């Protein structure tokens, strides 16, 4: 009985946690972008450091392997207020007019996976996922290329589930 109550409480709290994680993720993306525009030393140092785009692409591909795309599709098709709000928040960080179609598909899949809670954004992989979502240095395209090279299935396209016309 107590176990069921705990499970039910966790189930009720989970959408709020997913929304909070996605909102925090989008906030961090925006803060880093704004700091870089201002020339703040820390983000500038990171921007000037030589990123390893191939390693980041492989890292995102590896993270995507653990995603249950059926669960992501179910969560996004329900269009729950929490998941939809999280996806809109993250989609605002992407300049969709500058993203090539294949990269936009990868970005939308990553947004949906994060918003549904199927892809965590903590640790080192979080930065790579963030870069892929906004297609920094064409990382979303590199992720797609890596998926094809490794003969991995391509993620579903979630652009229809989110507002991909939003730009910053």
C-alpha positions in Angstrom: 0.0 0.0 0.0 2.8 2.5 1.0 4.7 1.5 -2.1 1.8 2.3 -4.4 1.3 5.6 -2.7 5.0 6.5 -3.2 4.8 5.4 -6.8 1.7 7.5 -7.4 3.3 10.5 -5.8 6.4 10.1 -7.9 4.2 9.7 -11.0 2.3 12.9 -10.2 5.5 14.9 -9.5 7.4 13.7 -12.6 5.9 16.1 -15.1 6.7 19.0 -12.9 10.3 17.8 -12.6 10.6 17.3 -16.4 9.3 20.9 -17.0 11.7 22.2 -14.4 14.7 20.4 -16.0 13.7 21.6 -19.5 13.1 25.2 -18.3 16.5 25.2 -16.5 18.2 23.8 -19.6 16.7 26.5 -21.8 17.6 29.2 -19.2 21.2 27.9 -19.2 21.4 27.9 -22.9 20.1 31.5 -23.1 22.4 32.7 -20.3 25.5 31.2 -22.0 24.5 32.7 -25.3 23.9 36.2 -23.8 27.2 36.0 -21.8 29.0 35.1 -25.0 27.5 38.0 -26.8 28.7 40.3 -24.0 32.1 38.9 -24.1 32.2 37.5 -20.6 35.6 35.8 -20.0 34.3 32.4 -19.0 31.9 31.7 -21.9 34.4 33.4 -24.2 37.2 31.1 -23.1 34.9 28.1 -23.8 33.9 29.5 -27.2 37.6 30.1 -28.0 38.6 26.6 -26.8 38.8 24.1 -29.7 35.6 22.1 -29.4 35.8 18.5 -30.5 32.8 18.4 -32.7 33.3 14.7 -33.7 33.6 13.6 -30.1 30.5 15.7 -29.2 28.6 14.2 -32.0 29.5 10.7 -30.9 28.5 11.6 -27.3 25.1 12.8 -28.4 24.6 9.7 -30.6 25.5 7.5 -27.6 23.0 9.4 -25.4 20.3 9.0 -28.1 20.8 5.2 -28.2 19.2 5.1 -24.7 16.1 7.0 -25.7 12.8 5.2 -26.0 11.4 7.1 -29.0 8.0 5.4 -28.6 7.7 6.9 -25.1 8.9 10.3 -26.5 6.3 10.1 -29.2 3.6 9.2 -26.7 4.6 12.0 -24.3 4.6 14.6 -27.1 1.4 13.4 -28.7 -0.4 13.8 -25.4 0.6 17.4 -25.6 0.4 17.7 -21.9 0.8 21.3 -20.8 4.2 20.6 -19.1 5.8 18.8 -22.1 4.4 21.3 -24.6 5.7 24.3 -22.5 9.1 22.6 -22.1 9.3 22.0 -25.9 8.3 25.6 -26.7 10.8 27.0 -24.2 13.7 25.0 -25.8 12.5 25.6 -29.4 12.8 29.3 -28.8 16.5 28.8 -28.5 16.8 27.5 -32.0 17.0 29.7 -35.1 15.0 27.3 -37.2 15.4 29.5 -40.4 19.1 28.7 -40.3 19.0 25.0 -39.6 19.1 22.6 -42.5 16.2 20.1 -42.6 18.1 17.0 -41.4 19.7 19.0 -38.6 16.3 20.4 -37.7 15.0 16.9 -37.4 17.8 16.0 -35.0 17.2 19.2 -33.0 13.5 18.6 -32.7 14.1 15.0 -31.6 16.5 16.1 -28.9 14.1 18.8 -27.7 11.3 16.2 -27.5 13.5 13.6 -25.8 14.6 16.2 -23.1 11.1 17.5 -22.6 9.6 14.0 -22.2 12.3 13.1 -19.7 13.8 10.3 -21.9 17.1 12.1 -22.3 18.9 13.6 -19.3 20.7 16.9 -19.7 23.1 16.6 -16.7 26.8 16.2 -16.8 29.1 16.6 -19.8 26.5 15.2 -22.2 24.2 18.1 -21.4 26.5 20.6 -23.1 26.8 18.5 -26.1 23.0 18.0 -26.3 22.5 21.8 -25.9 25.0 22.4 -28.7 23.2 19.9 -30.9 19.8 21.3 -30.2 20.8 24.8 -31.3 23.0 23.3 -34.1 26.1 25.0 -32.8 28.9 24.6 -35.3 26.6 22.4 -37.3 26.6 19.7 -34.5 23.0 18.5 -35.2 24.1 17.7 -38.8 27.2 15.9 -37.5 25.0 13.9 -35.2 22.9 12.8 -38.2 26.0 12.0 -40.2 27.3 9.9 -37.2 24.0 8.0 -37.0 24.1 7.2 -40.7 27.8 6.2 -40.5 27.1 3.9 -37.5 24.0 2.5 -39.3 21.8 3.6 -36.3 18.2 4.4 -36.8 17.4 8.1 -37.3 15.3 9.7 -34.7 11.7 10.6 -35.5 10.9 14.1 -36.6 9.1 16.1 -33.9 8.9 19.4 -35.7 5.1 18.9 -36.0 4.8 18.5 -32.2 6.6 21.8 -31.4 6.5 25.3 -32.7 9.6 25.4 -34.9 8.8 28.9 -36.1 10.0 30.3 -32.8 13.3 32.2 -33.0 15.2 34.2 -30.5 
